[in-house]
C-alpha cells in the first residue's frame, strides 16, 4: 500500500461526448443511475420524436456514468452490456476508463463506498436544490490506486462475498414467501372443507342492515386533493390498509369541518376496509382504539352485522382464501389504472357458518398468524444484518484489509 500513489481521477477518466443521432421514427433506451450505489438501470423506452428537444449522448458498456445532481448521493456506476447504446441527457456525464490502469469493476465497487461518495460531495456545489457535481473538481479528486493484479484480486474477493450475501438474501425472501403461503394454505383448506358442509352467502348478507353498510367514496368534487391538510382528521387510503392489519399513517388529513361534510363516510371500529385501487383487494379490520376518520375513494368500507359475522373472520377470508381471492381479483375493472368493481365486492361468497364457529376459527388463525409474524420479525432482523454486510465488506476491501 505504501507504493500505491494517489492518482487524480483525470488520469483515469476521459470524457465521452459521443452524440446520438436521434431519428424521429425510432425508439431509444434511456438510462438513469440509482442512488447509493444501486446501479445503472433502464429508465424507459422513448420515441425519437420525443427526444428531439435536446441533445442526447450515447452510453457505451463499461463507461462510467454519474448523475450531476445525485453523485453526492451515490448515483454513480458502470454502464452494463445490456444498456450499451442507450441515450442520456447532459445531466449524466459519461467517462471512458483507462483500462491499462484501472479495472472497471474495481472502480464500480469503489464508487459504492462511503469515502468515494464523500469525495463526490466535496466536488459538488450550489445553492439548495441546485447542487451539481463540478466536473473539473471531480476529475481533480485523487484515489489510491493499487496495481492491476491487486485490483483484480480485490474485485474477485468482493464478488465472491457479494454472491454469498445475495444467496442468503434469496433464501430469506423465499422463506418469507413460504410463510405467507402458510396463511393462504390454512385459510383455503378450511374454506374448502366448510363449503362441503355448509351453504354459502354473499358478503352483502353479512353486512349490517343500516343504510350505507357497504360504501365507497367520496368521489369527484366531494373531496378535492387541494382540501387535504397536514394535520386534522385522518382520511384513510390504500397505505393505511395492510394485509389483515390496519396501520394509521396520517398521510392524508382533512379539517374537522370537512370531516363533518363527509360524515356519511365516517369509518367506525370493527368496520372492514378493502382496497379497490393500487394493491387490489387488501383487507383489514378497523381496531377499536381509532380516532375519528373518514374514507377516500380508493377504499371500500363494510360495516358487518356482528350478530351474524365476526369481522376478523371476514378479513381472513378476503385476504387469504384462494377461492375468494380468485373471485375478487377476477373482477378488476378500468384500463389505465386497474381497479376493483366495488359493487361486485357485495357478491363475494363466504361459507355461511354460525358466529361461534367463526370465532373459534379466528382464534386458531390468530395463533398461526402470531407464529408467522414472529418468524417474519426474525427474518427482518436478518435482512438488516445482510444489508449491513456489503458496506462493511467494501470498507475493509478498500482499506486493503480483505
N, C-alpha and C positions, 0 to 999 in steps of 0.2 A: 504493500500500500504506500510505503514511503516513496517508491519510484513513480507512482501514478500522479502525473501532473494535472493541475487544474486546467481544464480545457474550455475555452469560450464556445458557446453553442454555435456561434457564427462560423467556427471552423468545421463543424459537423453538419450544419444545415444550410441549404441554399434554397432560396425562394422559388417556387414553381408558379408561373403565371400563364400556363397554357390555357388560352381562351377557347371555350366551347363554341362551335359553330352551330347555333341553335336553328333548327328547321321547324317552322310552324306546325307541320303535319306529323311530327314525330313525338314520341314520348321519352321522357328522361327521368332517371332516378335522381332524387335529391337526398342528400345525407345530412345528418346532424351528429353532434358529439354529446353524449350524456355526461352529466355531472359526476364528479368524484370517481373518475376512472372507470366508469361503467361501460365504456366502449363507443365505437363508431357504428352507427346504425342507420337503417333506411328511414328517411323522414316521410317519403311518399313518392308517388309517380305523378309527374306533371307534364302537361302538354307543352310543346314548344311555343304555341301561341300564347300561353300564359307566362312564359319566361322571357318574353321579349322586352319587358320593362327595364331590365338592367343586364349588365354583363354577368356571365357565369363562367366559372373556371372548371377545367376537367381535373378530377381527382384520380390518381393512379395508385394501384395497390402498392403497399409498402411505404407510401408517403406519410409524413407526419401531418396531422391536421389538428387545429385547435380553434376554439371559439374566442374571438377578440373580447367578447363580453364576459364569458364564463371560464376562461382559462384559470382565473384566480379561484374558481370553484371546482377545479379538477377536470374541466372539459377539454381533454387532450387525448389523442390516441393515434393509432396507425390504421390507415385505410386497408380493410381486408380485401382479399381477392374477389369476394362476392360483390363488392361495390366498386370494382375497377371501372372507370369510365363514367362514374356518376358526376353530377354537377353540383357546385357550391357557389354561394354568393361571396362577395368580398369580405363578409363578416367571418369567414372561415379560411384563413390563410393556410396554404399548403407548402410543405418543405420537402425537398429531396434529402435523403440521408447519405452521407459519405460512408458507404458500406465497407470501405477499406479501413475504417477507423471505429465504426460503431455497428453493432448488430441491432437491426430494427426491433427485435423482440426485447432486447435489453433496454432500449430506450422506452419502449411501450410500458414495461413494468416499472421503470424508473418514474415515468410520468404519473403513476398511480400512488406514489409515495407522498407523505405529508411534507417532507422537506422540499420536494420539487414544486408542489403546489404553492408553498410559501415563497419560492423564488418567483413564480408567476405573479403572485400577489405584489411582490416588490416591483415587478415590471409593469404593473397596471396603475393607471392614474386617471383622474377625472372627478367630476362632481357626482353627487348622489344620483343613482340611476343612469349615469353616463360614464361609468368607469370602463375603460378599454385597455387591453394589453397594448403596450407601446413596443412595436416590433424591434426597433433598434436597441432598446433596453433589454428586451428578451434575448436577442442574439448576443448581447454582451455578458449575459449570465454565464457563470462557469460551473462545471461539474467535474468531479474527479473521475477520470476515465481509465479503467483497467485495460490491459491488453485483450485482444480479441479472444484468445483461448479462455481467459478468465471470465469474460463476458458470457461466452457460450456455456461455461460450467455453471455460472450463477443462474442463467436462464433455465438450463436443464433441471437444476435443483428446485427452482421456484415452481416450474411447471409440474414436476413430479409431486410436490406437496399440494399444489393447487388442484391437481386431479384427484387426490385423496379427499380433499375438502369437498369437491363437487360430488364425489361418490357418496360421501356421508350426507351431504345436503339432499341428494336424490333419495336416499334411503329414508331420511326424515320426512320428506314430502310424501313418499309412498305410505309411510306409517300413518301420517295424518289423514290421508285419503282413506286408508283402511279403517281408521277409527270412525270417520264419517259414515262409511259404508255399514258399520255395525248398527248404527241407529236406523238407517234405511232398511236394512235387512230385518231387524227386530220388528219394526212397526209394520212393514209389508207382510211379514209372516203372520202376525197377529190379525191384520186386516183380512188376509185371505181366509184364515180359519174362521173368523167371525162371520164372513159373508156366506159360508157354507151352512151356518146355523141360524142366522138371523136375516131379516129383511133389511133393506137399505132405505135411507130417507135423504132428501135433498138438504143441503146446508141451510136453505131458507126455512126449512121446517124446524130447525133447531134455534132459529133466531127468536128474539122476544117479539111479542105481538104489538109493541108500540110502533108508532109511525117513525119511519126513518131508521129502523133497526139495522138495515143494510144501506149504507150510504157512501157516497164519494163526493169529492169537491172540496172547496168551492172552485168554480170554473170562471174563465174569462175575466170580465171586469169586476167580479165579486172580490177578487184578491189579486192585485197587481204586484209585480215584483218590486216596484218602487215603494210599496207600502210596508215592506219588511224593515224592521229596525234592529239595532244592535242588542238592546235589552227590552224585555217585555214578556208577553205571553207566548210560550213556545208554539210554533207551527210545525207539526210533525211531518217529516218527509221520509224518503227512502232510506236515508242514512241512519234514521232512528230505529228502523225495523230490521233487526238481525234475525238469523235463523233460530226461532224459538226463544228469542231474547230481546227485550226492549232496552235500548241504550239512548238516553236523552242527551243529544249533543248540543242542543240550544243553538244550532247553526242558523235557523230562521226564527224570527220572532215578530209578533205584531203588537200594536198598542192595546191596552185594555179596552179602549173604545172600539177598535176594530174587532177584537175578540167578541165583544158584545154583539156587533153586527153579524158575526159568524157563529152565533151561539148554537144554531142547528147542527154545526159541525164539531161541537164540543166532544172531546174524547173522554170517556169515563173509565174508571178502574174496571178491570176484567173484560173490557172490550177486546176483540181480536182485530189486529191490523194486518192487512195483506198488501204487499207492494204490487202495483199494476203497471209500473214503468221501470226502466233501468233493469235491476236484477229482479226478474219477474217471479211472483208467487212466493216471496219470502213472507213468513207469518210469525206473529208473536202475540202474547197476551200482555195487555197493559197492567202493570203492577198496581197495588193498592195505594202506595205512597207517592202519588204523582201530583205535581202542581196542576193548575188549570191549563188545558191545552186545547188546540184546535187542529183539525186535519188539513192536508193540502190535497190537490187533485191527483197526486201520484200514489195515494194510499186509500184503499177501501177500508171502511170500518164496519165491523159486525158486532152488534150487541146480542149476546146469547141469552136465551131463556135458561137461567141457571137451575131451574127445577127440572129441566129436560136434558141439559148437557153441561158437562164440565168444560169451560173454555180451554183449559190447557190440553185436554184430550183432543179437541178440535184442532188446536195448533200443532200438536204432534202429527196428526193425520195430514194436515196441509203441507207440512214440511217434509215428512219422511215416508209416507205411504206411496209406493210407486204407482199403485192403482189410481190414487187421487192426483198425483203429480202428472201422470200421463194425460189425464183429462184436462188438468189445469194448463199445462204448457202447450197443449194442442189447441188452445183457444186464443192464442195470440192474434192480435189484430193490428192494423196500421202498416205503414210502408216505410217511411224514412226512419221513424223511431218505433221499434216493436213495443207493443203494449198488450195488456190483458183486457178482454172484454169483461168489464165488471159485472154486467148483468148475468153473464153465464156463471160467475162465481156462485150465484144463488143456487145453481142446478148441480153443483158437485155432490156426488153421492157418498155418504158415510154410513157405516153399519148402525142400525137403529137398535141400540142395546140400552139396558137400564142404567140410570145415573150411577148407582153404586158400582156396577161393573166398570164403567168409565173411570171412576175414581181409583179403583184398585189397579187398573191398567196404568194410569198416570203414576201411581206410587212406584210401580215396577220400573217404568221407563225413566222416572226421575232418578232412581238409584243407578240405573245403567248410564244415564247422561252424566251423573256425578263422576263415575269412574272414567268415562271418556274425557270429561273436562280436566280431570286430574292428570291424565296421560298427555293431553294437549298442552297443559301448562309445563310439564317436563320437557316436551318437545320444543316449546317456545324458548325455554331456557337454553336448550341445546342449540337452537338456531342462533341465538345471540352469541353463544360461545363460538360457533362456526364463523359467524360474520366477523368476529374479532380476530380470528386466526390469521387470515391472509394479510391484513395490515401489519400484524406482528412479524410474520414471515418476511414481508418486504422490508420492514425496518431492519431486521437482522441481516438480510441479504445485502442491502446497500450500505451497511456498516461493516460489510465483509466478515460477518460472524456466522455465516451459514455454510 
